[in-house]
Amino acid sequence: MSAGARVISSAWAPVLVLLILVAGIFLGDHLISSHAYDQNHYHIQVIRQFEAQWPAPDFSDYAAATGPLYHLVLVALGEVFGNDLETLRVLSVLFGIGLVVAVAGVAGRLTAPRAAAFLAMPLAASIYVVGSATHVHTDDFAWMAASLCIGCVLVRKHCAPVLMAASVAMLAAVATRQNFIWLAGPVLLAGLLDLARERNSLGWKRLLAHVAVILPSVGLLVTFVVLWGGLVPPHFQEFHVSGGNWIAPGYALGLLGLYAPFFLLAVPEPRTLLRGRLLVPCLAALVGALLVLLPVSAPDVAAGRTGGPLWTLSGLWVVADRSIPLAFFAAFGAGSLAFFGLAVFSANATRGWLILLCALAATTVTQVANVQTFQRYFDTPTLVFLCWTLAMILGERRESVGKASGGPALLGVILASLLVVRMVGF
């Protein structure tokens, strides 16, 4: 099967799920409150500003805390298809489709295409992916570019076109959301892993090639800092200046723990993997629980600890400003992470998984500097990580489709159902 055919075979079913949910949003004239707020108060305002200043928009300050690329793309598309809000919302669907195709397509390079389709279902049904696809919102565009970048460096056989594509994708991600400079972490790690495998002139050339991949994005970020006098436009600098958001790592593990049970069902021979190694996930679980119990972890709207089902669950049992449910989920998430590591090692896919793990850690670190711990900041990277991790574990196994068609598909159904209930009930 050709590479293009594998992408189509992997992506058509999750894209169909996305489009059905998108159609429900549009036909029912629904709005998702958090995405609608950002759309109306920030992103559409920037688009209107750039339209008024076209063809020489002023990037020195505007009404969004993100980079300007997404807004520029919609201004350009609006010139062709129409720039009214409803048309721009429909155009945003393209980026949701692009994200799902990128994630499912990469998964289809790692395992059977039909298995990849099942693994990508939860992402396609996520309220945050659907919400960004149906509103003027930057998330799907940025994650589409980031997924393409990471997908390129996961390829073991690097060549100039692949690395060029990775560089362009990373530049697009950083130009859309400047905190996506975290992509430098997994890109550089890929080069270091290649160097560790081949300690010769070829290994050094590959490392230098990976350094070259990130240089345009680093240069763009420096340009933003000089232009704005900080990491965000002047409009937002006072708001975003804060101390460390120390619940972010524990929350990231908690969300992983919320979704992991469905993906654990797809791991082959779990008893064999755990035999004699049970202490590893148990110690990881202890660390995960401590990451929630040491900092203040109770839901708090004023502190930005709000937004999403996990925060709702976290508020069910609070002791001394610490969330017991979130500690449980974080413990399970950390233990699951260790278990996935054992499975990946058994499947001889360590290089790719270390790059994925670095990406998940890097995006979590960027959230430590964010005053808001909304679930939508963590949801997409978690689902992408789980999709690609299980694709690596399943590989070319004959039973990969059967394994993936259980838990991940069930999670997709649950997430789609929650979205439908929200549309009908609100």
Beta strands, then each sheet from edge to edge (+ up, - down):
strand 1: 318-319
strand 2: 322-323
sheet 1: 1+ 2-
end
